[in-house]
Amino acid sequence: MKKWMKLITFLIVSTFLLAACNTEEPETKAVTGSGDSDSYEETTIRLAYNLPQDHHIAKGIEQFAKDVTEKSDGAIKVQVYPAGQLLTDKDMNQSILSGGVEMGVNSSTLWASTVPAMGIFDVPYIFTTYEEAGEAINGEFGDKLRSAMEEKGAKVLMFADYGYAQFANNKRPLESPSDFKGLKIRSIGDIPSEMIKAYGASPVFMGGGEVYMALQRNTVDGATSGTTAMVQRKYDEVAKYLTINNYAYLEFILAVNQDYWNGLPEKSQQLLTETAKETEDWIRQQAKSEDETTAKQLEEKGMEVYVVPEEDLPEWKEAAKPAWDAFTKNSGDLGKELLEIVDQQ
């Protein structure tokens, strides 16, 4: 009888143990997204950029990373490496193309060495308003640039508007192209250098962090940059004159390694694309606001500001024609197509 009782007890205990085991959740790497019954596949994205963290593009990128992580409930982790912590701007593009980093932000000027048509944003007086630039980027113009980048191995996730480029100098007010004659001007790329030469000045290449000292020591007479950067780098302390002529609408690109992108689930791609679009729109609004605010700040700090009248801009554009010629020569058929699209707007 005791043997039968032991056997019955064993069977009851075994049954409870089996039932308990069957209620355990299986291990998984899928995480449920907010407000969605489906789940996101876990991945970690390294995102590098070189701009100062208080720049409006940097603020947008930081928010983009935070939003993606939160919307995926932590499944898609975006690790941000700001202000050149991981890569220099010179190393950024190759690292993205080779897969050394999944995502990175760099200027369209530097991407022009890989896709020459990206130099379109440096061509003088292409876009006269922020709205014009946004319309082009969101249409056929932007699609052609995205396709050209994908052919090289990088997907454009976002066009981040830096704002318009202007001129600061120590010698005299620059009220016409002829006023540039004999000056040494820090340039930001090959196309702007062609314009500077066409205006009669000598372009000088140097990093943004070197300009303050160069102006202070008279190594250069002036420099071109956005007014946001001029405020951040305290140009008002070492330069007297500011000319607002909105000659180039500077862009930064948030690019993703194409192979990495192709390996992401469609759901993850959709989340990244939608969040990038929201961020792109915010950055464009900030670019306009920052340009206006920082130009006023420079004037308040003592710089003498000259705004080129709209009726004078055709003279500045005509004098810059060699820069247009240099772009079409380097960018081939795609460059010509982009110029035609802009002319039709």
C-alpha positions in Angstrom: 0.0 0.0 0.0 2.9 2.3 0.8 4.4 1.7 -2.6 1.2 2.6 -4.3 0.9 5.8 -2.3 4.5 6.8 -3.2 3.8 6.2 -6.9 0.6 8.3 -6.8 2.4 11.2 -5.0 5.3 11.0 -7.6 2.8 11.2 -10.5 1.0 14.2 -9.0 4.2 16.1 -8.4 5.5 15.4 -11.9 2.3 16.7 -13.4 2.5 20.0 -11.5 6.2 20.4 -12.5 5.4 19.9 -16.2 2.5 22.4 -16.1 4.8 25.0 -14.5 7.5 24.5 -17.1 5.0 25.0 -19.9 3.9 28.4 -18.6 7.4 30.0 -18.9 7.9 32.6 -21.7 10.5 31.6 -24.4 13.5 33.9 -24.8 13.3 36.3 -27.7 15.1 39.3 -29.2 11.9 40.9 -30.4 10.5 43.9 -28.5 6.9 45.2 -28.8 6.7 48.7 -30.2 4.5 51.3 -28.6 1.0 51.1 -29.7 1.6 48.2 -32.1 1.0 44.5 -31.7 4.0 43.7 -33.9 7.6 43.8 -32.6 10.9 45.4 -33.5 14.0 43.4 -34.1 16.8 44.4 -31.7 19.7 46.3 -33.2 22.3 48.9 -32.1 23.1 51.8 -34.5 26.2 53.9 -34.0 25.6 57.5 -35.2 28.5 59.9 -35.5 28.7 63.6 -36.2 31.2 66.5 -35.9 29.1 69.6 -35.3 29.0 71.3 -31.9 26.3 69.8 -29.6 24.5 73.2 -29.3 24.1 73.5 -33.1 20.5 73.2 -34.3 21.4 70.2 -36.5 23.1 68.5 -33.6 20.0 69.1 -31.4 17.8 67.6 -34.1 20.1 64.5 -34.5 20.1 63.9 -30.8 16.3 64.1 -30.7 16.1 61.8 -33.7 18.2 59.2 -31.8 16.1 59.5 -28.7 12.8 59.3 -30.5 13.8 56.1 -32.4 14.9 54.4 -29.3 11.7 55.4 -27.4 9.3 54.5 -30.2 10.8 51.1 -30.5 10.7 50.6 -26.7 14.5 50.3 -26.7 14.7 47.6 -29.4 16.5 50.0 -31.8 19.3 51.6 -29.8 20.9 54.6 -31.4 24.2 55.4 -29.8 25.3 58.9 -30.6 28.9 60.0 -30.8 28.9 63.8 -31.0 31.4 66.5 -31.9 34.0 64.3 -33.6 34.3 61.8 -30.7 34.3 58.8 -33.0 35.2 60.1 -36.5 36.6 63.3 -38.1 34.6 64.8 -40.9 37.4 63.7 -43.3 37.0 60.0 -42.2 33.2 60.0 -41.9 32.1 59.1 -45.4 34.5 56.3 -45.9 33.5 54.8 -42.6 29.9 54.9 -43.6 30.5 53.3 -47.0 32.7 50.6 -45.5 30.4 49.8 -42.6 32.8 51.0 -40.0 29.8 52.9 -38.6 26.2 52.4 -39.4 25.1 56.1 -39.6 26.9 59.4 -39.8 26.2 63.1 -40.5 28.5 65.0 -42.8 28.3 68.1 -45.1 27.1 67.7 -48.7 30.3 69.5 -49.7 32.4 66.6 -48.4 30.0 64.1 -50.0 30.7 65.8 -53.4 34.1 63.9 -53.5 32.0 60.7 -53.7 29.0 62.0 -55.6 30.1 65.1 -57.5 26.4 66.2 -58.0 26.2 66.8 -54.2 28.2 69.9 -54.9 25.0 71.5 -56.2 24.3 73.0 -52.7 27.6 75.0 -53.1 26.7 76.4 -56.4 26.1 80.2 -55.9 22.5 81.5 -55.7 20.8 78.2 -56.5 18.1 78.6 -53.8 16.8 82.0 -53.0 14.4 80.9 -50.1 14.3 78.2 -47.5 11.0 77.1 -49.0 12.5 76.6 -52.4 15.2 74.4 -51.0 12.7 72.3 -49.1 10.5 71.9 -52.1 13.5 70.7 -54.3 14.8 68.3 -51.7 11.4 66.7 -51.2 10.9 66.3 -55.0 12.6 65.0 -58.1 15.8 67.0 -57.3 16.2 65.2 -54.0 15.3 61.8 -55.4 18.0 62.0 -58.0 20.6 62.8 -55.3 19.4 60.0 -53.1 19.6 57.5 -56.0 23.2 58.6 -56.8 24.2 58.1 -53.2 22.7 54.7 -53.0 24.7 53.6 -56.1 27.8 54.4 -54.1 26.6 52.4 -51.0 25.0 55.1 -48.8 21.3 55.7 -48.2 20.3 59.3 -47.5 18.0 59.2 -44.5 17.8 63.0 -44.0 18.8 66.3 -45.6 19.7 68.5 -42.6 19.6 72.2 -43.5 22.5 74.2 -42.1 21.3 77.5 -43.5 22.8 80.1 -45.8 26.5 80.9 -46.1 27.7 84.5 -45.7 31.0 86.5 -45.7 32.9 88.1 -42.8 36.0 90.1 -43.2 38.3 92.7 -41.6 39.2 95.0 -44.5 36.1 96.7 -45.8 32.4 96.3 -46.5 31.7 93.9 -49.3 28.9 95.7 -51.2 29.7 94.3 -54.7 31.8 91.5 -56.1 34.6 94.0 -57.0 35.1 94.7 -53.3 36.6 91.2 -52.9 39.6 92.1 -55.0 43.0 91.3 -53.4 41.5 89.7 -50.2 42.4 86.3 -48.8 39.2 84.5 -47.9 38.8 81.2 -46.0 36.7 78.9 -48.2 34.6 75.8 -47.4 34.9 73.9 -50.7 35.9 73.7 -54.3 32.8 75.4 -55.8 32.9 78.3 -53.3 36.6 78.7 -54.1 35.8 79.2 -57.7 33.4 81.9 -56.8 35.9 83.6 -54.5 38.5 83.6 -57.3 35.9 84.9 -59.8 35.3 87.8 -57.4 39.0 88.6 -57.4 40.0 87.2 -54.0 42.2 84.2 -53.1 40.6 81.2 -51.4 42.3 79.6 -48.4 41.4 76.2 -47.1 41.3 75.6 -43.3 39.1 73.9 -40.7 36.4 75.8 -39.0 38.2 75.7 -35.7 41.2 77.5 -37.2 39.4 80.5 -38.5 39.3 82.6 -35.3 43.1 82.5 -34.9 43.7 83.1 -38.7 41.5 86.2 -38.6 43.1 87.4 -35.4 46.6 87.0 -36.9 45.6 88.4 -40.3 46.5 85.1 -41.9 43.3 85.6 -43.8 41.3 88.8 -44.4 37.9 87.1 -44.2 35.9 83.9 -44.2 32.7 82.3 -45.4 30.4 80.4 -43.1 26.9 80.4 -41.7 26.1 83.1 -39.2 25.3 80.3 -36.6 28.9 79.1 -36.8 30.1 82.7 -36.7 28.3 83.3 -33.4 29.5 80.0 -31.9 33.1 80.7 -33.0 33.0 84.4 -31.9 33.8 85.9 -35.3 32.6 89.2 -33.9 35.8 89.4 -31.8 38.1 89.1 -34.8 36.1 90.4 -37.8 34.5 93.8 -38.4 32.3 93.4 -41.5 29.5 91.0 -42.3 27.9 90.7 -45.7 24.6 88.9 -46.0 24.2 87.6 -49.6 22.8 84.1 -49.1 25.0 82.7 -51.8 24.9 79.0 -50.8 22.3 76.9 -49.0 24.4 74.5 -47.0 23.2 71.0 -46.3 24.4 68.2 -44.1 23.4 64.6 -44.8 22.4 61.9 -42.4 23.5 58.8 -44.3 23.3 55.0 -43.5 25.4 52.2 -44.8 23.4 50.7 -47.6 24.1 47.0 -46.8 23.2 47.6 -43.2 19.9 49.3 -44.2 19.0 46.5 -46.6 19.4 44.0 -43.7 16.9 45.8 -41.5 13.3 44.6 -41.3 10.8 46.7 -43.2 9.1 47.8 -39.9 12.4 49.2 -38.6 13.1 51.0 -41.9 9.7 52.6 -41.7 10.2 53.8 -38.2 13.7 55.3 -39.0 12.3 56.9 -42.2 9.3 58.5 -40.6 11.3 59.8 -37.6 13.9 61.2 -39.9 11.3 63.1 -41.9 9.9 64.7 -38.7 13.4 65.7 -37.7 14.2 67.0 -41.2 11.2 69.3 -41.1 12.1 70.6 -37.6 15.7 71.3 -38.6 14.6 73.3 -41.7 12.4 75.5 -39.5 15.3 76.0 -37.1 17.7 76.9 -39.9 15.7 79.9 -40.9 15.2 81.0 -37.3 18.9 80.5 -36.5 20.0 82.5 -39.5 17.8 85.5 -38.6 18.7 85.3 -34.9 22.4 84.9 -35.2 22.7 87.7 -37.9 21.1 90.1 -35.4 23.4 88.9 -32.6 26.5 89.6 -34.7 25.2 93.1 -35.4 24.5 93.6 -31.7 28.0 92.4 -30.8 29.4 95.2 -33.0 29.8 93.8 -36.5 28.9 96.2 -39.4 26.2 94.3 -41.4 25.5 94.9 -45.1 22.5 93.0 -46.6 22.8 92.8 -50.4 19.6 94.3 -51.9 17.6 91.8 -53.9 17.9 93.9 -57.1 21.7 93.7 -56.9 21.8 89.9 -56.6 21.8 89.3 -60.5 25.2 91.1 -60.6 26.6 88.8 -57.9 25.2 85.8 -59.6 26.6 86.7 -63.0 30.1 87.4 -61.6 29.9 83.9 -60.0 29.4 82.1 -63.3 32.8 80.4 -63.3 31.6 78.5 -60.2 28.6 77.2 -62.1 30.9 76.1 -65.0 33.1 74.3 -62.6 30.2 72.4 -61.1 28.7 71.3 -64.5 32.2 70.2 -65.6 32.7 68.0 -62.5 29.2 66.6 -62.1 28.4 65.5 -65.6 24.8 64.8 -66.8 23.3 64.5 -63.4 24.6 68.0 -62.4 23.0 69.5 -65.6 19.7 67.7 -64.8 19.7 69.1 -61.3 20.3 72.7 -62.6 17.5 72.3 -65.1 15.1 71.2 -62.3 16.0 74.2 -60.2 15.5 76.5 -63.2 12.0 75.1 -63.7 10.9 75.8 -60.1 
